[in-house]
Amino acid sequence: MIGLDTTVLVAYELREVAGHEGIRATVQSLSRAGEAPFVLAPQVIHEFLHVTTDARRFEKPLSFPEALSRAKFWWSSSDVTNCYPDARSESLALQWMEDFKLGRKRILDTALAAAYHGFGVRRLATANPADFAVFEVFAFEDWAVVAA
């Protein structure tokens, strides 16, 4: 199982994002090779909706209906297993925040990492592996390189 970070969905869907073609090719290759299913948590879908519709970030953001359609596609894809945070993953996230002395800018990534880890995800697809490396529980193919 490969947990998907928002960075991957954004790069996959928006042509203007650096690495768009590489991310698309990588996701499609993993899917064809049967290395999927990918795993998605609700917070990734929510952040995707927020980010891809932001005209301050992109010259050509998605309209909200377009973003919603793409989010629904990802969430219901046969290559995707849905992962929900639970009480144990929330406790782990809070513990990691304390153990690693993380601040407010690390809350969302820490909660996502804890949800995925609690679900059994050990591989993470992200264009920002450094955001998750501190937890020392995930393997990455360096999707930052793919996106470069």
Secondary structure as the mmCIF struct_conf table of DSSP 4:
data_model
#
loop_
_struct_conf.conf_type_id
_struct_conf.id
_struct_conf.beg_label_comp_id
_struct_conf.beg_label_asym_id
_struct_conf.beg_label_seq_id
_struct_conf.end_label_comp_id
_struct_conf.end_label_asym_id
_struct_conf.end_label_seq_id
STRN STRN1 ILE A 2 LEU A 4
HELX_LH_PP_P HELX_LH_PP_P1 ASP A 5 ASP A 5
HELX_RH_AL_P HELX_RH_AL_P1 THR A 6 GLU A 13
TURN_TY1_P TURN_TY1_P1 ARG A 15 GLU A 16
BEND BEND1 VAL A 17 VAL A 17
TURN_TY1_P TURN_TY1_P2 ALA A 18 GLY A 19
HELX_RH_AL_P HELX_RH_AL_P2 HIS A 20 ARG A 32
TURN_TY1_P TURN_TY1_P3 ALA A 33 GLY A 34
HELX_LH_PP_P HELX_LH_PP_P2 ALA A 36 PRO A 37
STRN STRN2 PHE A 38 LEU A 40
HELX_RH_AL_P HELX_RH_AL_P3 PRO A 42 THR A 52
TURN_TY1_P TURN_TY1_P4 THR A 53 THR A 53
TURN_TY1_P TURN_TY1_P5 ALA A 55 ARG A 57
BEND BEND2 GLU A 59 LYS A 60
HELX_LH_PP_P HELX_LH_PP_P3 PRO A 61 SER A 63
HELX_RH_AL_P HELX_RH_AL_P4 PHE A 64 SER A 76
TURN_TY1_P TURN_TY1_P6 SER A 78 ASP A 79
STRN STRN3 VAL A 80 ASN A 82
HELX_RH_AL_P HELX_RH_AL_P5 ALA A 87 ASP A 99
TURN_TY1_P TURN_TY1_P7 PHE A 100 LYS A 101
HELX_RH_3T_P HELX_RH_3T_P1 ARG A 104 ARG A 106
HELX_RH_AL_P HELX_RH_AL_P6 ILE A 107 PHE A 119
TURN_TY1_P TURN_TY1_P8 GLY A 120 GLY A 120
STRN STRN4 ARG A 123 ALA A 125
BEND BEND3 ALA A 127 ALA A 127
TURN_TY1_P TURN_TY1_P9 PRO A 129 PRO A 129
HELX_RH_AL_P HELX_RH_AL_P7 ALA A 130 ALA A 133
TURN_TY1_P TURN_TY1_P10 VAL A 134 PHE A 135
STRN STRN5 ALA A 139 ALA A 139
HELX_RH_AL_P HELX_RH_AL_P8 TRP A 143 ALA A 147
#
